[in-house]
Amino acid sequence: MIQILIGGDICPRGADLQSFEQGDTVGIFHDLLDDFKAADLVIVNLECPLTDVNSPISKCGPALRASAACIAGFKDTGISVFNMANNHILDHGSQGLESTLKVAQAAGFATMGAGRNIEDARRILVRSIGGIRIGMLGVAEHEFSIATDTAPGANPLDLIDIVRNITTHRTEWDYLIVLVHGGNEGYPYPSPRLMDTCRFLVEQGANAVICQHSHCVGCYEDYCGGHIVYGQGNLVFNWPDPPPGFTEGVVVRLCIAVSGKSKMELLPCFQSHRQTGVTKMKPAAAQALIKTIAERSRSIQDATFVKTQWQQFCNTKEQAYLSAVLGHGPLFQRLNKHGTVGRYLYSEKTLRRTHNIIRCEAHHEILNTIFEKVLHKR
């Protein structure tokens, strides 16, 4: 029986930055250190490049970065693998990713999920532990970080490519872990699409599918003999005025037998909560969170519940997303906060045409190609 721990998003920043740079592992990981060091393999999601050069790319949202010296905070912790398939790993361009790869390699860490081109990024990392070959694949939804044939970045969540990749290499491992950087921030349930995607990955041979990126703890299910976690929250990600749930997270523990059968356990944690770094929750708080997660997990077995929750979540985003797609400026967004003004400006035909361009695969492909060309010229 071997033990693998998977931690959520890590971004050295704020009050934690100095501890990382000084290699203060106790001040960062506190009572989790014993668990990490006792495990046979520990994987975490490195949510930012480690570079001393400030070269933010043009994007929407924050461009995250931590100094190369922060690698000291990961040494002698039991952590050995960085997943870098996420939406921030290319925030400081190719030099930021290159710096991260070199810093990690020099310090003895393995990397996965991102690379100098798409072939490098899609590589499935394999480690043999206790007679069991563990395969690890990282994929990220398409934002500003995706690799191409000729450019560095993260491995995209491309189901066709993933199936081909797994099919080609499936004899190289006994147990496959897929880390999916996707879902919606602050939403503790899977969307119908994400749920279908994760289940499909299990059907294609994944033994465990762990979703990161949502910055909140979600739910889980056992599906066709595989483990799926829909959102494990942050591991160490200090953020000013954090939204509800941002300081909670779970470390996923997989106990895997030589036969390939496994058990999953969740270790509840608090991060950036009354102190720097991350600590295990006290028993009462841990039990309360586990109970909440279990209730959510039972609820998602009802497909109607999943669709209803998703519709309610989308309702809260309606005007913000419509404004983004229709190109509204800040003033119009304020005036149209409840959609009243927009109803008089856009006909049903206009909205249907816009919707069709977005949803139809052929039109979507054209639109995406046009945007890439136009933005490349700017």
Residue, then its C-alpha position, 0 to 999 in steps of 0.5 A: m500500500i502506498q500513500i499519495l497526497i495531492g495539495g491544491d493551489i499554491c501561490p507564495r504571496g502576501a504574508d507568506l512570501q518571506s517565509f517561502e523565500q527564507g525556507d521557513t517550511v514550518g512557518i508555511f506548512h505547520d502540522l501538515l509537514d509530518d503528513f507530507k514527509a510520511a507520504d510516498l509522493v506529494i503533488v501540489n499545484l504551483e499557481c504562479p511562475l517563480t521568476d525575478v523578472n517582472s514581465p506580465i503578459s497582456k491579459c484580463g485578471p491578475a498576473l501572478r508571480a513569486s521570486a525564484a527564491c521561493i523554491a526554498g519554501f518547498k525543499d525538505t517538505g516531502i513535496s516532489v512534484f509541481n503540477m503547472a497546468n493552470n491559468h497563471i503559469l504563463d502570466h509572465g510569459s515564456q521567460g517566467l515559465e522557463s525560469t520556473l522549470k529551471v528553478a524546479q529542476a535545479a532544486g530536484f522537483a519534477t514538473m508536469g502539465a506545462g512545458r516549452n511546447i505542447e508536446d512537452a506540456r502534455r507529457i504524462l509523468v510516471r513514477s514507480i513507487g513500491g512496485i506501482r507505476i503512478g501516471m500523472l497528467g495535468v490539464a487546464e481550461h483554455e485561458f491565457s496560459i495554453a501551450t502550442d506547437t511552437a510556444p510554451g505554456a500549459n497542457p490544454l483540457d482537450l478531450i480528443d488529445i487526452v484520449r489519444n495521449i492515454t491510449t498511446h501510453r496506457t501500458e506505462w502506468d498502473y494507476l493514473i491521476v489526472l489533475v484538471h484545472g477548471g471549473n468556476e471560482g467560488y462555486p462548490y458544485p460541478s457544472p453539468r459539463l465538468m461533471d460529464t468531462c471528469r466522468f469521461l476521463v474515468e471511463q478512459g482509464a483515469n483512476a483519480v480525477i482531481c479538480q483544482h482552480s475553484h478556490c473553494v472546497g467542493c464535493y466528490e464522487d466515486y464513479c466506475g471505480g474511480h475517485i473524482v473531486y470537484g474542487q479541493g480549494n487552496l493549499v497556500f494562497n494568501w489573498p486580501d479580503p478573501p471571499p467566503g470559502f477561500t481560506e478552506g481547503v482539503v488535501v487529497r490522500l490516496c492509499i493505493a494497493v498493488s492490485g490497483k484498488s485505492k481509498m480516498e481520504l480528505l484532510p481539511c485545512f485552513q490557509s491564511h487564517r489567523q496565521t501565515g501558511v496552512t494548518k490542519m483544521k481542528p477536529a470540530a471544524a474538520q468534522a463540520l467541513i467533511k459533513t458539508i462536503a458529504e452532503r454536497s456529494r450526495s446531492i450531485q448524484d441527482a442530475t436535476f439538482v446539478k442542473t438546477q444549482w448550475q442555473q441558479f449560479c449562472n443567474t447571478k452572473e447573467q448581466a456581467y457575462l452579457s456585458a462582457v460579450l456585448g462589449h459594454g463599458p463601465l458606465f453602461q454596466r452600471l446603468n444596466k446592472h439589472g438588464t433593464v437598459g439592455r432589453y431595449l437595445y438588443s433585439e431577440k434576433t441580435l441575441r440569438r445570432t450572438h449566442n449561435i456564434i458562441r455555441c456552434e463549433a464551426h462559428h466558434e472556431i472562426l471567432n477564436t481564430i479571428f480573435e487570435k489574429v487581431l490580438h496578435k497584431r496589437 
